[in-house]
């Protein structure tokens, strides 16, 4: 199983009463492919996997088929170890064929990373 498929399998959306996605929750265990070799004896979630979590969350939260088109700014604040529960939230703005997003990953009250990007909406 690749990293994106593993994230898709583990990400759960928390829905508001009106059915809109409010937040996502994901916990990636030591089995997760992203931890393999990054780093031996001290595993940390690679930055590219933060971006994959953001991409999977955006697609699920908006019910759109998306392809990452541009990465504007990504900040990583603290390392993520295996079995760390993460909460994912985002703000989205859609134009014709694009979706601008600012997606935040949190561990409890601690901001883990922020991904600012634009997706191509695939019809």
VMD Tcl script that draws the C-alpha trace (Angstrom):
set ca {
  {0.00 0.00 0.00}
  {1.35 3.44 -0.87}
  {1.33 6.43 1.48}
  {-1.64 8.20 -0.15}
  {-3.79 5.06 -0.05}
  {-2.90 4.52 3.61}
  {-3.94 8.11 4.44}
  {-7.19 7.72 2.48}
  {-7.93 4.57 4.49}
  {-7.25 6.20 7.89}
  {-8.67 9.74 7.45}
  {-12.10 10.17 9.07}
  {-14.20 13.31 8.58}
  {-16.15 14.90 11.41}
  {-19.35 16.33 9.94}
  {-21.45 19.26 11.07}
  {-25.20 18.85 11.45}
  {-25.74 20.23 7.92}
  {-23.37 17.57 6.51}
  {-20.46 19.92 5.77}
  {-16.99 18.65 6.65}
  {-15.68 20.37 9.75}
  {-12.47 18.50 10.48}
  {-10.57 15.37 9.65}
  {-8.86 13.00 12.05}
  {-6.00 10.67 11.22}
  {-3.50 8.63 13.20}
  {-0.69 6.99 11.28}
  {0.98 4.07 13.00}
  {4.55 2.83 12.70}
  {3.38 0.61 9.79}
  {2.75 3.74 7.66}
  {5.06 3.72 4.60}
  {6.14 7.34 5.19}
  {7.89 6.41 8.42}
  {9.98 3.67 6.77}
  {13.54 5.00 6.58}
  {12.64 8.50 7.80}
  {14.59 8.27 10.14}
  {15.79 4.85 11.37}
  {15.50 4.71 15.15}
  {13.71 8.07 15.28}
  {10.77 7.97 12.84}
  {9.17 11.29 11.82}
  {6.42 12.01 9.31}
  {8.09 13.41 6.15}
  {6.95 16.81 4.89}
  {5.59 15.30 1.69}
  {3.21 13.21 3.82}
  {1.85 16.36 5.50}
  {1.05 17.55 1.97}
  {-0.59 14.21 1.12}
  {-2.78 14.46 4.26}
  {-3.79 17.97 3.14}
  {-4.62 16.73 -0.37}
  {-6.72 13.80 0.84}
  {-8.53 16.03 3.35}
  {-9.29 18.69 0.72}
  {-10.76 16.12 -1.67}
  {-12.91 14.53 1.03}
  {-14.02 17.82 2.60}
  {-15.11 19.32 -0.73}
  {-16.25 16.09 -2.46}
  {-14.14 17.09 -5.47}
  {-11.60 15.16 -7.49}
  {-8.41 17.19 -7.05}
  {-4.87 17.28 -8.35}
  {-2.21 19.36 -6.63}
  {-1.31 22.20 -9.00}
  {0.73 24.66 -6.89}
  {2.32 24.66 -3.48}
  {2.46 28.27 -2.25}
  {3.81 27.94 1.26}
  {4.27 25.06 3.65}
  {5.46 25.40 7.23}
  {6.36 22.57 9.58}
  {6.36 23.46 13.27}
  {6.89 20.21 15.19}
  {7.82 16.65 14.22}
  {5.09 14.02 14.04}
  {5.92 10.61 15.50}
  {4.04 7.36 14.77}
  {0.65 7.03 16.50}
  {0.24 10.81 16.97}
  {-3.44 11.74 16.54}
  {-3.80 14.60 14.07}
  {-6.74 16.90 13.44}
  {-6.97 18.46 9.99}
  {-8.96 21.59 9.13}
  {-9.03 23.88 6.14}
  {-10.34 26.93 4.37}
  {-11.20 26.68 0.70}
  {-11.97 29.11 -2.10}
  {-13.11 27.79 -5.46}
  {-12.79 29.40 -8.87}
  {-13.78 27.77 -12.16}
  {-11.22 24.98 -12.30}
  {-9.11 25.67 -9.21}
  {-9.46 25.29 -5.47}
  {-7.26 27.45 -3.24}
  {-6.69 25.91 0.18}
  {-5.07 26.63 3.52}
  {-4.96 23.41 5.49}
  {-3.75 23.08 9.07}
  {-2.64 19.92 10.87}
  {-2.86 19.99 14.66}
  {-1.86 17.59 17.42}
  {-4.07 18.55 20.34}
  {-3.53 22.29 20.80}
  {-0.19 22.25 18.96}
  {0.00 23.42 15.36}
  {2.01 20.82 13.45}
  {1.98 22.22 9.91}
  {0.21 24.57 7.52}
  {-0.11 23.86 3.80}
  {-1.15 26.69 1.46}
  {-1.76 25.39 -2.02}
  {-3.95 25.35 -5.09}
  {-5.57 22.29 -6.61}
  {-6.81 21.69 -10.12}
  {-10.43 20.52 -10.03}
  {-10.70 17.42 -12.20}
  {-14.11 16.92 -13.80}
}
mol new
graphics top color blue
foreach p $ca { graphics top sphere $p radius 0.5 }
foreach p [lrange $ca 0 end-1] q [lrange $ca 1 end] { graphics top cylinder $p $q radius 0.2 }
display resetview
